Amino acid sequence: MVKFLQGSNFIGEAMSKEKSTCFTGHRIVGSDFNIERLRELIDCLIQLECYTFITGGALGFDTIVAKEVLERKRNKHSCNRRYKK
């Protein structure tokens, strides 16, 4: 199902709710944070044909996720990153 986001702050025109993933987390990332596990999770989601990733815009976890998704997009994965202002 494709849903148009009218009157929202989202960037982009449409997204599939069934193929979208939203990440949120703390501004201060703990020393036990495992970046490799996050990378594996994002790669697994891409293999499951989830190409829309939604994240906040705060420094910390939101930024880490955004950077990882953008890295995959640079490497020719079909990722779309959306964020809310």
C-alpha positions in Angstrom: 0.0 0.0 0.0 1.4 3.4 -1.0 0.4 6.3 1.2 0.8 9.9 0.3 2.0 12.1 3.2 -0.1 15.2 2.8 0.4 18.1 5.1 3.3 16.5 6.9 6.9 17.5 7.5 8.2 14.3 5.8 10.5 14.7 2.8 9.4 12.7 -0.2 6.1 12.0 -1.7 5.1 8.4 -1.0 6.1 5.4 1.0 4.9 1.9 1.6 4.1 1.4 5.2 4.8 -2.4 4.9 8.3 -1.7 3.5 9.3 1.1 5.9 11.4 1.1 9.0 11.6 3.9 11.7 14.6 4.2 14.0 14.8 6.4 17.1 17.2 6.4 20.0 19.1 8.4 22.6 21.2 11.4 21.9 23.9 10.0 24.0 25.0 6.6 22.7 26.4 4.2 25.3 29.8 2.6 25.1 28.0 -0.8 24.7 26.5 0.3 21.4 27.3 -2.2 18.7 27.6 -0.5 15.3 28.2 -3.9 13.5 24.8 -5.1 14.8 23.1 -2.0 13.4 24.8 -2.5 10.1 23.7 -6.1 10.0 20.1 -5.1 10.8 20.0 -2.5 8.0 21.5 -5.0 5.5 18.9 -7.6 6.6 16.1 -5.1 6.1 17.3 -4.2 2.7 17.4 -7.9 1.8 13.8 -8.1 2.9 13.1 -5.3 0.4 12.6 -2.6 3.0 14.0 0.5 1.2 12.5 3.4 3.2 14.2 4.3 6.5 12.8 7.0 8.7 14.9 8.6 11.4 14.9 11.7 13.6 17.3 14.5 13.1 19.0 14.7 16.5 22.6 14.1 17.1 23.4 10.6 18.5 21.6 7.4 17.4 19.4 9.2 14.8 22.6 10.5 13.1 24.4 7.2 13.3 21.5 5.4 11.6 21.2 8.1 8.9 24.9 7.9 8.1 24.7 4.1 7.8 21.7 4.2 5.5 23.3 6.9 3.4 26.5 4.8 3.1 24.4 1.9 1.7 22.7 4.3 -0.7 26.1 5.5 -1.9 27.0 1.8 -2.5 24.1 1.5 -4.9 21.5 0.0 -2.5 18.0 1.3 -3.2 17.5 3.1 0.1 15.4 6.1 0.8 16.0 8.1 4.0 13.3 10.2 5.3 13.4 12.4 8.4 11.1 14.6 10.3 12.1 18.2 11.1 
